[in-house]
């Protein structure tokens, strides 16, 4: 029978190491030609937008999609996974926490493969729900000593830093300015909804790694053209998706100052098909858009754990 997992069920099972493992495997499978991923599609109404990401991991007997709606009242996520062999429904999951964790994990995987091994200071733009998973993922792959966070709402920022310091046992502090966030940071991460670039290239130190995780539509931009010019390599989760919705990259692509052949897929770095960081002084960039196979790879792991532990409820359909 097919299984349904609530947010509470997912929260009981989910860990960051498990999430990073699943996301990295999804990218490896894509690089090796053993996965299918379909870029995000959107249906828009004046009040609500429906977003759907589809994909398949045949090696895990999984084909499915993540769907979510965005509305003034909030965003609601659900993942459906079917058997690739039989077409029968395997599992349905409420996916708010799952999505937050896998978004962070993608930057965690990129940081593992692109940041300097001695990176220990992280600068973060954004203090929302998504930023929690982002910091936790990077802390899981690098021995962070200090995290500097910059956000517009001072009260929210203070509470966020206190919460993350307590959860991770790391010195997480509020940065007074965007420049302070970047200068002296070994890793810089952006997880905002900004429509304008957040920092200047001149603030970056040699050897910095950048994760840009908020610009997944044409109207969002976190990274400036000057920053992009100093980055090598520019790594994306999926070139096809990046060419459709990477708001940071599209202006340069349209002007011919960046070409799609210059983009490198994260999975190709993981499998060794393309070099990641070549020198200690390179400034590397990961542009994260999100992929269905990341969600599916994590969903099948959660399904197995749930069945093992007796969590979830059986659905009266789909089997």
Beta strands, then each sheet from edge to edge (+ up, - down):
strand 1: 3-5
strand 2: 36-44
strand 3: 48-57
strand 4: 62-71
strand 5: 74-82
strand 6: 89-94
strand 7: 121-125
strand 8: 146-150
strand 9: 171-174
strand 10: 187-190
strand 11: 209-212
strand 12: 231-236
strand 13: 263-265
strand 14: 283-287
strand 15: 313-314
sheet 1: 2+ 3- 4+ 5- 6+ 1+ 15-
sheet 2: 9+ 8+ 7+ 10+ 11+ 14+ 12+ 13+
end
